[in-house]
Amino acid sequence: MVIEQASHKQLRNVVAEQMRKAILDGYYKPGEWLRQERLAQELGVSQMPVREALKELAAEGLIEHVPYRGARVVPFSAEDVLDLYSHRAFLEGQAARFAAQNITPEELQTLKRFQMDMENNLAPEKVAGYRSINREFHKLIFTASRHEYLIRALNQLWTVFPSMLIANFSATAAQPIPERDNRDTAEHNLIIEALEKHDGSMAEKHLKEHILSAGEQLIHLLK
């Protein structure tokens, strides 16, 4: 994970991106302490860009600073899962309502392509690819809302969710959530249909139900 030399500003950004990816990929585990000296050695940089990157990741919610202890990767509890799904359902529901009025034909075609790609990645060994495409599917919808503050808030939420959240639990880190595949497909198609009809109320309803349903199944699995 050694980083090539760059300007100070570029180096800080590169270090932050490398650490962000390592956390989301599960290289750094939930609750793991992130020592500046060790990170600097691993990345082949001085401690200053590491220190600045840790501040950036703390602002994003990926890590937390514990007084007199240092920085560690944020661990999630089942209660945190419920909170995150609830917040995401509300915000993405609002975004879907706006997107129904503003989405372009080109964006709808891209959304359908994402859905087809997900259907081609349903095998358990393709779960990483499926989750990556699913992220793009949801991101396209909230970006189509054209509401900048809403887009910013959801980009922030998706920085830690669901990749990092899923990676926190061994039961879901490297395999699909049982019984979600077919339901995901049906629910996604209902969302696309509502967006095609420019029906904001139905787009909001279907997207909120989709997210809350996935959250309920994950909570059930964790329990």
C-alpha positions in Angstrom: 0.0 0.0 0.0 3.0 2.3 -0.4 2.1 5.6 -2.0 4.3 7.4 -4.5 5.5 10.9 -3.6 3.2 13.8 -4.6 2.6 17.4 -3.6 1.5 17.9 0.0 -2.2 18.5 -0.9 -2.2 15.6 -3.4 -0.5 13.4 -0.9 -3.0 14.2 1.8 -5.9 13.3 -0.6 -4.2 10.1 -1.8 -3.5 9.0 1.8 -7.2 9.7 2.8 -8.4 7.8 -0.3 -6.2 4.8 0.4 -7.2 4.6 4.0 -10.9 5.1 3.1 -10.7 2.2 0.7 -8.9 0.0 3.2 -11.6 0.6 5.8 -14.5 0.0 3.4 -12.8 -3.2 2.1 -12.4 -4.4 5.6 -8.6 -4.3 5.6 -8.9 -2.2 8.8 -11.5 -3.8 11.0 -14.3 -2.2 13.0 -12.9 -1.1 16.3 -9.3 -1.4 15.2 -6.9 1.3 16.4 -5.2 3.4 13.7 -1.8 4.4 14.9 -0.2 7.2 12.9 3.3 5.8 13.0 2.2 2.4 11.8 0.0 3.9 9.0 2.8 6.2 7.9 5.2 3.2 7.6 2.6 1.1 5.7 1.9 3.9 3.3 5.5 5.1 2.9 4.8 8.7 3.9 5.4 11.0 6.9 3.0 11.2 9.7 1.6 14.7 8.7 -0.5 13.6 5.7 -1.7 10.6 7.8 -2.8 13.0 10.6 -4.7 15.1 8.1 -6.3 12.1 6.5 -7.5 10.8 9.9 -9.2 14.2 10.5 -10.9 13.9 7.1 -12.1 10.4 7.7 -13.3 11.4 11.2 -15.4 14.2 9.6 -16.9 11.5 7.3 -17.8 9.2 10.1 -15.5 6.4 9.2 -13.3 6.7 12.2 -13.7 8.2 15.7 -11.2 10.0 18.0 -11.3 8.6 21.5 -9.7 11.0 24.2 -6.3 9.8 25.4 -6.6 6.6 23.2 -6.3 7.7 19.6 -8.3 7.0 16.5 -10.2 3.8 15.6 -12.4 2.5 12.9 -16.0 3.1 13.9 -17.9 -0.1 15.0 -21.6 -0.4 14.3 -24.2 -2.1 16.6 -27.6 -3.5 15.5 -29.2 -0.2 16.8 -26.9 1.8 14.6 -28.0 -0.3 11.6 -31.6 0.5 12.3 -30.8 4.2 12.6 -28.8 4.3 9.4 -31.5 2.5 7.4 -34.2 4.8 8.7 -32.2 7.9 7.9 -31.4 6.6 4.5 -35.0 5.6 3.7 -36.2 9.1 4.5 -33.6 11.0 2.6 -33.6 8.7 -0.5 -37.4 8.7 -0.5 -37.3 12.5 -0.7 -34.7 12.3 -3.4 -36.8 9.8 -5.4 -39.8 12.2 -5.3 -37.8 15.0 -6.8 -36.0 12.6 -9.2 -39.4 11.5 -10.7 -39.8 15.1 -11.9 -36.3 15.7 -13.0 -34.8 12.4 -14.3 -33.8 12.4 -18.0 -34.5 9.6 -20.5 -30.8 9.0 -20.7 -30.6 8.6 -16.9 -33.6 6.2 -17.0 -31.8 4.1 -19.6 -28.7 4.0 -17.4 -30.8 3.0 -14.5 -32.3 0.1 -16.5 -28.8 -1.0 -17.5 -27.6 -1.0 -13.9 -30.6 -3.2 -13.0 -29.8 -5.7 -15.8 -26.1 -5.7 -14.6 -27.3 -6.5 -11.1 -29.5 -9.3 -12.4 -26.3 -10.7 -14.0 -24.4 -10.6 -10.8 -26.8 -12.5 -8.4 -24.4 -15.4 -7.9 -23.0 -15.4 -4.3 -19.4 -15.2 -5.6 -20.3 -12.0 -7.4 -21.7 -10.2 -4.4 -19.0 -7.5 -4.4 -19.8 -6.6 -8.0 -23.5 -6.6 -7.2 -23.1 -4.2 -4.3 -21.0 -1.9 -6.4 -23.6 -1.6 -9.1 -26.4 -1.3 -6.5 -24.5 1.7 -5.1 -24.4 3.3 -8.6 -28.2 2.6 -9.0 -29.1 4.4 -5.9 -26.6 7.2 -6.5 -28.0 7.9 -9.9 -31.5 8.3 -8.5 -30.6 10.8 -5.7 -28.3 12.7 -8.1 -31.3 13.0 -10.5 -33.2 14.9 -7.8 -31.1 18.0 -8.7 -31.2 19.0 -5.0 -27.6 19.8 -4.2 -27.8 19.7 -0.3 -29.8 16.4 -0.5 -27.2 15.0 -2.9 -24.4 16.1 -0.6 -26.0 14.5 2.5 -26.6 11.2 0.7 -23.1 11.1 -0.7 -21.9 11.5 2.9 -24.2 8.8 4.2 -23.1 6.4 1.4 -19.5 7.0 2.3 -20.0 4.7 5.3 -23.1 2.9 4.2 -23.7 0.2 3.3 -20.3 -1.1 2.4 -18.6 -0.4 5.7 -21.7 -1.3 7.7 -22.0 -4.7 6.0 -18.3 -5.3 6.5 -18.8 -4.9 10.2 -20.6 -8.2 10.5 -19.1 -11.5 9.5 -22.5 -12.9 8.5 -22.8 -10.3 5.6 -19.2 -9.3 4.8 -18.6 -11.7 1.9 -22.0 -13.1 1.0 -25.5 -11.8 0.0 -28.2 -11.2 2.6 -30.4 -14.3 2.3 -33.6 -13.9 0.4 -32.8 -10.4 -0.8 -31.9 -11.0 -4.4 -35.3 -11.6 -5.9 -36.9 -9.0 -3.7 -34.3 -6.5 -4.7 -35.0 -7.1 -8.4 -38.8 -6.7 -7.9 -38.4 -3.6 -5.8 -35.9 -2.0 -8.1 -38.3 -2.5 -11.0 -41.2 -0.8 -9.1 -38.9 2.2 -8.5 -37.9 2.4 -12.1 -41.5 2.1 -13.2 -42.6 5.0 -10.9 -39.7 7.1 -12.2 -40.6 6.4 -15.8 -44.2 7.6 -15.0 -42.8 10.7 -13.2 -44.9 9.7 -10.2 -43.1 11.2 -7.3 -45.4 9.8 -4.6 -45.0 6.2 -5.8 -41.2 6.6 -6.4 -40.8 7.8 -2.8 -43.1 5.1 -1.5 -41.3 2.2 -3.3 -37.8 3.5 -2.5 -38.5 3.9 1.2 -40.2 0.5 1.4 -37.2 -1.1 -0.4 -34.6 0.4 2.0 -36.6 -0.4 5.1 -37.3 -4.0 3.9 -33.6 -4.5 3.4 -32.8 -3.1 6.8 -35.4 -5.3 8.5 -33.9 -8.4 6.9 -30.3 -7.4 7.9 -31.5 -6.8 11.5 -33.2 -10.2 11.5 -30.1 -11.9 10.2 -27.9 -10.2 12.8 -30.1 -11.3 15.6 
